[in-house]
Amino acid sequence: MADSTTPFHQSIPKFEGFYDHWAELMENLLRLKEFWSLIEHGVFVAPANATQEQIRAAEESKLKDLKVKNYLFQSIDRAILDRSTSKSIWESMRQKYQGSTRVKRAQLQSLRREFELLLMQEDESVDDYF
């Protein structure tokens, strides 16, 4: 059992091709760290005639965004094109791996092809096949 005084360490989930699972784990981590609002709403930008409080809030938002980007870069591939904000990275991942019906069909077709090619050879034992 974990002691309440023991610090809880949340590991950063690695993206291994299963977007829905990764997105749930990553969302939970970002909510736990209280960074999820950056994914939902983006970085706060101070207006042109900003007060000191608004400037401080904008700087704090940028710092939090850097932390979220750090988590995302540790968990995903270099293949993500848009790296400007954590929200844009999240949206790129969602579009690339969950977004379109065409992507889902292509993934399904690839899995179907793998299954069709999975045959036991005549000279192969059951143990070798598995």
PyRosetta script that sets phi, psi and omega in degrees:
from pyrosetta import init, pose_from_sequence

init()
pose = pose_from_sequence("MADSTTPFHQSIPKFEGFYDHWAELMENLLRLKEFWSLIEHGVFVAPANATQEQIRAAEESKLKDLKVKNYLFQSIDRAILDRSTSKSIWESMRQKYQGSTRVKRAQLQSLRREFELLLMQEDESVDDYF")
pose.set_psi(1, 141.9)
pose.set_omega(1, 179.8)
pose.set_phi(2, -82.1)
pose.set_psi(2, 134.5)
pose.set_omega(2, 176.2)
pose.set_phi(3, -79.5)
pose.set_psi(3, 142.9)
pose.set_omega(3, -177.8)
pose.set_phi(4, -66.3)
pose.set_psi(4, -18.9)
pose.set_omega(4, 177.9)
pose.set_phi(5, -87.2)
pose.set_psi(5, -12.6)
pose.set_omega(5, 179.1)
pose.set_phi(6, -76.2)
pose.set_psi(6, 128.6)
pose.set_omega(6, 179.3)
pose.set_phi(7, -66.6)
pose.set_psi(7, 141.3)
pose.set_omega(7, -179.8)
pose.set_phi(8, -93.8)
pose.set_psi(8, 122.3)
pose.set_omega(8, 179.9)
pose.set_phi(9, -106.6)
pose.set_psi(9, 117.7)
pose.set_omega(9, 178.6)
pose.set_phi(10, -95.7)
pose.set_psi(10, 120.2)
pose.set_omega(10, 178.1)
pose.set_phi(11, -78.6)
pose.set_psi(11, 153.4)
pose.set_omega(11, -178.7)
pose.set_phi(12, -85.0)
pose.set_psi(12, 121.4)
pose.set_omega(12, -177.9)
pose.set_phi(13, -68.7)
pose.set_psi(13, 134.4)
pose.set_omega(13, 177.1)
pose.set_phi(14, -87.3)
pose.set_psi(14, 138.0)
pose.set_omega(14, 176.1)
pose.set_phi(15, -81.2)
pose.set_psi(15, 118.9)
pose.set_omega(15, -177.3)
pose.set_phi(16, -120.9)
pose.set_psi(16, 26.0)
pose.set_omega(16, 176.8)
pose.set_phi(17, 100.8)
pose.set_psi(17, -9.4)
pose.set_omega(17, -179.8)
pose.set_phi(18, -106.5)
pose.set_psi(18, 87.2)
pose.set_omega(18, -171.2)
pose.set_phi(19, -58.8)
pose.set_psi(19, -48.9)
pose.set_omega(19, -174.6)
pose.set_phi(20, -58.2)
pose.set_psi(20, -44.0)
pose.set_omega(20, 179.8)
pose.set_phi(21, -65.6)
pose.set_psi(21, -46.8)
pose.set_omega(21, 179.8)
pose.set_phi(22, -60.9)
pose.set_psi(22, -43.5)
pose.set_omega(22, -177.5)
pose.set_phi(23, -62.6)
pose.set_psi(23, -40.1)
pose.set_omega(23, 177.9)
pose.set_phi(24, -64.2)
pose.set_psi(24, -46.7)
pose.set_omega(24, 180.0)
pose.set_phi(25, -63.0)
pose.set_psi(25, -43.1)
pose.set_omega(25, -178.5)
pose.set_phi(26, -67.9)
pose.set_psi(26, -40.5)
pose.set_omega(26, 177.4)
pose.set_phi(27, -61.2)
pose.set_psi(27, -43.1)
pose.set_omega(27, 178.7)
pose.set_phi(28, -60.8)
pose.set_psi(28, -43.3)
pose.set_omega(28, 179.0)
pose.set_phi(29, -62.3)
pose.set_psi(29, -46.7)
pose.set_omega(29, -178.2)
pose.set_phi(30, -67.9)
pose.set_psi(30, -33.2)
pose.set_omega(30, 174.8)
pose.set_phi(31, -68.4)
pose.set_psi(31, -40.4)
pose.set_omega(31, 178.2)
pose.set_phi(32, -60.4)
pose.set_psi(32, -39.6)
pose.set_omega(32, 179.9)
pose.set_phi(33, -83.8)
pose.set_psi(33, -1.5)
pose.set_omega(33, 179.9)
pose.set_phi(34, 63.8)
pose.set_psi(34, 39.6)
pose.set_omega(34, 178.1)
pose.set_phi(35, -112.9)
pose.set_psi(35, -1.2)
pose.set_omega(35, -173.2)
pose.set_phi(36, -62.5)
pose.set_psi(36, -29.4)
pose.set_omega(36, -179.4)
pose.set_phi(37, -60.3)
pose.set_psi(37, -27.7)
pose.set_omega(37, 177.3)
pose.set_phi(38, -67.4)
pose.set_psi(38, -34.0)
pose.set_omega(38, 177.9)
pose.set_phi(39, -72.7)
pose.set_psi(39, -41.4)
pose.set_omega(39, -178.3)
pose.set_phi(40, -72.5)
pose.set_psi(40, -44.5)
pose.set_omega(40, -170.7)
pose.set_phi(41, -113.5)
pose.set_psi(41, -15.2)
pose.set_omega(41, -177.9)
pose.set_phi(42, 85.9)
pose.set_psi(42, -175.5)
pose.set_omega(42, -177.8)
pose.set_phi(43, -78.9)
pose.set_psi(43, 136.4)
pose.set_omega(43, 176.6)
pose.set_phi(44, -75.8)
pose.set_psi(44, 128.4)
pose.set_omega(44, 178.0)
pose.set_phi(45, -114.1)
pose.set_psi(45, 128.3)
pose.set_omega(45, -179.5)
pose.set_phi(46, -70.5)
pose.set_psi(46, 141.6)
pose.set_omega(46, 177.3)
pose.set_phi(47, -68.6)
pose.set_psi(47, 169.3)
pose.set_omega(47, -176.6)
pose.set_phi(48, -58.0)
pose.set_psi(48, -43.4)
pose.set_omega(48, -179.6)
pose.set_phi(49, -102.7)
pose.set_psi(49, 55.2)
pose.set_omega(49, -172.8)
pose.set_phi(50, -74.9)
pose.set_psi(50, 148.0)
pose.set_omega(50, 173.2)
pose.set_phi(51, -81.4)
pose.set_psi(51, 169.3)
pose.set_omega(51, 177.9)
pose.set_phi(52, -59.5)
pose.set_psi(52, -38.6)
pose.set_omega(52, 179.4)
pose.set_phi(53, -63.8)
pose.set_psi(53, -42.0)
pose.set_omega(53, 179.0)
pose.set_phi(54, -67.5)
pose.set_psi(54, -38.6)
pose.set_omega(54, 177.4)
pose.set_phi(55, -64.0)
pose.set_psi(55, -43.7)
pose.set_omega(55, 178.5)
pose.set_phi(56, -63.2)
pose.set_psi(56, -41.9)
pose.set_omega(56, 178.8)
pose.set_phi(57, -64.4)
pose.set_psi(57, -38.3)
pose.set_omega(57, 178.7)
pose.set_phi(58, -66.7)
pose.set_psi(58, -42.5)
pose.set_omega(58, 178.3)
pose.set_phi(59, -65.0)
pose.set_psi(59, -40.1)
pose.set_omega(59, 177.3)
pose.set_phi(60, -64.2)
pose.set_psi(60, -40.0)
pose.set_omega(60, 178.4)
pose.set_phi(61, -64.7)
pose.set_psi(61, -40.7)
pose.set_omega(61, 177.8)
pose.set_phi(62, -64.0)
pose.set_psi(62, -40.3)
pose.set_omega(62, 178.6)
pose.set_phi(63, -64.5)
pose.set_psi(63, -44.1)
pose.set_omega(63, 177.4)
pose.set_phi(64, -62.5)
pose.set_psi(64, -39.0)
pose.set_omega(64, 178.7)
pose.set_phi(65, -61.4)
pose.set_psi(65, -40.6)
pose.set_omega(65, 176.9)
pose.set_phi(66, -61.8)
pose.set_psi(66, -38.1)
pose.set_omega(66, 178.2)
pose.set_phi(67, -65.5)
pose.set_psi(67, -43.4)
pose.set_omega(67, 179.1)
pose.set_phi(68, -64.7)
pose.set_psi(68, -43.7)
pose.set_omega(68, 177.8)
pose.set_phi(69, -59.5)
pose.set_psi(69, -38.2)
pose.set_omega(69, 177.0)
pose.set_phi(70, -60.7)
pose.set_psi(70, -45.8)
pose.set_omega(70, 176.7)
pose.set_phi(71, -60.0)
pose.set_psi(71, -45.6)
pose.set_omega(71, -177.8)
pose.set_phi(72, -64.8)
pose.set_psi(72, -44.2)
pose.set_omega(72, -179.5)
pose.set_phi(73, -65.7)
pose.set_psi(73, -29.8)
pose.set_omega(73, 176.7)
pose.set_phi(74, -72.2)
pose.set_psi(74, -24.2)
pose.set_omega(74, -174.3)
pose.set_phi(75, -101.0)
pose.set_psi(75, -17.1)
pose.set_omega(75, -175.8)
pose.set_phi(76, -118.9)
pose.set_psi(76, 172.0)
pose.set_omega(76, 179.4)
pose.set_phi(77, -72.9)
pose.set_psi(77, 169.5)
pose.set_omega(77, 174.6)
pose.set_phi(78, -77.1)
pose.set_psi(78, -5.2)
pose.set_omega(78, -172.2)
pose.set_phi(79, -73.0)
pose.set_psi(79, -5.9)
pose.set_omega(79, -179.3)
pose.set_phi(80, -74.9)
pose.set_psi(80, 127.0)
pose.set_omega(80, -173.1)
pose.set_phi(81, -81.1)
pose.set_psi(81, -46.1)
pose.set_omega(81, -173.7)
pose.set_phi(82, -90.0)
pose.set_psi(82, 113.1)
pose.set_omega(82, -176.1)
pose.set_phi(83, -119.3)
pose.set_psi(83, 19.7)
pose.set_omega(83, -173.6)
pose.set_phi(84, -73.0)
pose.set_psi(84, -47.8)
pose.set_omega(84, 178.7)
pose.set_phi(85, -135.2)
pose.set_psi(85, 163.7)
pose.set_omega(85, 178.6)
pose.set_phi(86, -62.8)
pose.set_psi(86, -36.3)
pose.set_omega(86, 179.1)
pose.set_phi(87, -63.6)
pose.set_psi(87, -42.5)
pose.set_omega(87, -179.6)
pose.set_phi(88, -68.7)
pose.set_psi(88, -33.8)
pose.set_omega(88, 175.7)
pose.set_phi(89, -64.4)
pose.set_psi(89, -46.3)
pose.set_omega(89, -179.9)
pose.set_phi(90, -59.4)
pose.set_psi(90, -45.4)
pose.set_omega(90, -179.7)
pose.set_phi(91, -64.6)
pose.set_psi(91, -38.4)
pose.set_omega(91, 177.1)
pose.set_phi(92, -61.3)
pose.set_psi(92, -44.1)
pose.set_omega(92, 178.7)
pose.set_phi(93, -63.1)
pose.set_psi(93, -45.1)
pose.set_omega(93, -178.3)
pose.set_phi(94, -62.5)
pose.set_psi(94, -44.9)
pose.set_omega(94, 179.5)
pose.set_phi(95, -64.3)
pose.set_psi(95, -43.1)
pose.set_omega(95, -175.8)
pose.set_phi(96, -68.8)
pose.set_psi(96, -40.2)
pose.set_omega(96, -171.2)
pose.set_phi(97, -108.9)
pose.set_psi(97, -16.3)
pose.set_omega(97, -179.1)
pose.set_phi(98, -122.8)
pose.set_psi(98, -34.4)
pose.set_omega(98, -169.8)
pose.set_phi(99, -39.8)
pose.set_psi(99, -77.1)
pose.set_omega(99, -165.2)
pose.set_phi(100, -95.0)
pose.set_psi(100, 155.1)
pose.set_omega(100, 175.5)
pose.set_phi(101, -64.8)
pose.set_psi(101, -33.8)
pose.set_omega(101, -179.5)
pose.set_phi(102, -62.0)
pose.set_psi(102, -41.7)
pose.set_omega(102, 178.4)
pose.set_phi(103, -64.5)
pose.set_psi(103, -43.8)
pose.set_omega(103, 179.5)
pose.set_phi(104, -62.6)
pose.set_psi(104, -41.0)
pose.set_omega(104, 178.3)
pose.set_phi(105, -63.7)
pose.set_psi(105, -41.4)
pose.set_omega(105, 179.7)
pose.set_phi(106, -63.6)
pose.set_psi(106, -42.4)
pose.set_omega(106, 178.2)
pose.set_phi(107, -64.6)
pose.set_psi(107, -41.7)
pose.set_omega(107, 178.5)
pose.set_phi(108, -64.5)
pose.set_psi(108, -42.8)
pose.set_omega(108, 179.1)
pose.set_phi(109, -62.9)
pose.set_psi(109, -39.3)
pose.set_omega(109, 178.0)
pose.set_phi(110, -63.5)
pose.set_psi(110, -43.9)
pose.set_omega(110, 178.2)
pose.set_phi(111, -65.5)
pose.set_psi(111, -39.8)
pose.set_omega(111, 178.6)
pose.set_phi(112, -62.6)
pose.set_psi(112, -42.4)
pose.set_omega(112, 178.6)
pose.set_phi(113, -61.6)
pose.set_psi(113, -45.3)
pose.set_omega(113, 178.0)
pose.set_phi(114, -59.1)
pose.set_psi(114, -42.0)
pose.set_omega(114, 179.8)
pose.set_phi(115, -65.7)
pose.set_psi(115, -42.4)
pose.set_omega(115, -180.0)
pose.set_phi(116, -64.4)
pose.set_psi(116, -33.4)
pose.set_omega(116, -179.6)
pose.set_phi(117, -81.3)
pose.set_psi(117, -7.7)
pose.set_omega(117, -178.5)
pose.set_phi(118, -83.3)
pose.set_psi(118, 93.5)
pose.set_omega(118, -179.9)
pose.set_phi(119, -129.8)
pose.set_psi(119, 145.0)
pose.set_omega(119, 175.8)
pose.set_phi(120, -83.7)
pose.set_psi(120, 129.4)
pose.set_omega(120, 178.5)
pose.set_phi(121, -75.3)
pose.set_psi(121, 155.3)
pose.set_omega(121, -177.7)
pose.set_phi(122, -63.7)
pose.set_psi(122, -35.5)
pose.set_omega(122, -178.4)
pose.set_phi(123, -90.5)
pose.set_psi(123, 10.8)
pose.set_omega(123, -176.4)
pose.set_phi(124, -100.6)
pose.set_psi(124, 136.3)
pose.set_omega(124, 176.2)
pose.set_phi(125, -80.7)
pose.set_psi(125, 165.3)
pose.set_omega(125, -179.9)
pose.set_phi(126, -62.5)
pose.set_psi(126, -41.6)
pose.set_omega(126, 178.9)
pose.set_phi(127, -61.5)
pose.set_psi(127, -43.3)
pose.set_omega(127, 178.8)
pose.set_phi(128, -63.4)
pose.set_psi(128, -39.8)
pose.set_omega(128, -179.1)
pose.set_phi(129, -61.0)
pose.set_psi(129, -44.3)
pose.set_omega(129, -179.8)
pose.set_phi(130, -75.6)
pose.dump_pdb("model.pdb")
